[in-house]
Amino acid sequence: MNNIIIELSKYFIILCIAFYALNGFIVFRYKTHEDQRGFYVMQNIFMVMIHAAGFAVLVLEGRDVSMVTFYCVTQLVIIAFVILYRVIYPASQPLIVNNMCMLLTISLVILARLSYSKCQKQFVIAAAGMVLALVIPFLMKFSHLVFMHLTWLWALAGVFVLGVVFVLGRATYGSKLSFTLKGITFQPSEAVKLLFVFFVAAMFAKSTTLKQIIITSVFAMAHIGILALSKDLGSALIFFVVYVFMLYVATRKLYWLLAGMILGAVSAVAGYRLFAHVRTRFIAWKDPFSVIDGQGYQITQSLFAIGTGGWFGMGLGQGTPNKIPVVEADFIFSAISEELGCLFGLCIILICISNFLMFLNIAIKQSDLFYRLVALGMAVIYGFQMFLTIGGVTKFIPLTGVTLPLVSYGGTSVLVTIIMFSVIQGIYCDNG
């Protein structure tokens, strides 16, 4: 009987997320929250059902019985957050709240299957992020004043923090990404992304003269240069792309965008020649099966997992995603596709795209250049990071070692992404 329930559950879960993703795009047809309210409520119902079905399957499979209590707590916290957010900020954008909670729900389900202990750690950090998310939109009322007057402080803080990681950081797969303090590991580049966006937005909101662009570019290149020296090229690429797009939108000069594309291409070639691990990733991307016992092992296992899952997946807990090294972080999309199917994976992509479109929609509507650039910068961070992660695990592009926002395991990434969503909510509430 349990086997039948587990088998049927995957179709139920796929159906729920398909309707959820569909509602996420239908709301764009309506202009007022009153017209959209019914679709948002349906999204909440589908989210609750996916959460319940996922943990029910894990318990039926005979996993840790404490998952029942853990499920109740996580479900209660997520529902309470959605309700509180709408009460405290009635003018907030419900789609952003719903999508954030849905992606966290998916993360909790798949992490509980992969590593229950890591899932518990992730939830604690996510819960702390939710508390911050209830405060940040209010603080955004003062962001214009604070960031416009303390612009250089944020720039110097970003450079300093990245410099500390470069000197004292711990190397992971050839890159200095993090450092550990009293048993807690931090990845500062995640947080610096937000400071970087605020710094660039404040600089260009003041002026877009050639002198201002040169000064801003110098500090931007300082951030990117330190990341490159730390061999954290995935983050360096994100910083570079964000800066180029913010510069283009601020100046409305197409030649800056073209110059950025040329510089990016030259930097890619230089990175290939200078860094051995970049060449390794390129070889693994170009023909992973020729080096399946070495450099290509991760990506081939990822492709095997996605292919084995097919459209409907093998069922939660029925696959072998742990064969993929670092599956809970860089390759979590592969694990999801193997056990819940490519249709489920496509729905995750659609949810991420609806987030990106809503961020852009909020940015476009801002009359204040500072807020427009902040919303745009964070939209590009989110969208480009999603592209790098999913593109890497599907062999569309070489691996860059970045996480899938809100879904992958990684406390710093989850916390910073929740803050980023809250900042955009604050912009929407005050200037929407």
Secondary structure, 3 states (H helix, E strand, C coil): CHHHHHHHHHHHHHHHHHHHHHHHHHHHHCCCHHHHHHHHHHHHHHHHHHHHHHHHHHHHCCCCCCHHHHHHHHHHHHHHHHHHHHHHCCCCCHHHHHHHHHHHHHHHHHHHHHCHHHHHHHHHHHHHHHHHHCCHHHHHHHHHHHHHHCHHHHHHHHHHHHHHHHHHCEEECCEEEEEEECCEEECHHHHHHHHHHHHHHHHHHHCCCHHHHHHHHHHHHHHHHHHHHCCCHHHHHHHHHHHHHHHHHHHCCHHHHHHHHHHHHHHHHHHHHHCHHHHHHHHHHHCHHHHCCCCCHHHHHHHHHHHHHCCCCCCCCCCCHHHCCCCCCCCHHHHHHHHHCHHHHHHHHHHHHHHHHHHHHHHHCCCCHHHHHHHHHHHHHHHHHHHHHHHHHCCCCCCCCCCCCCCCCCHHHHHHHHHHHHHHHHHHHHHC
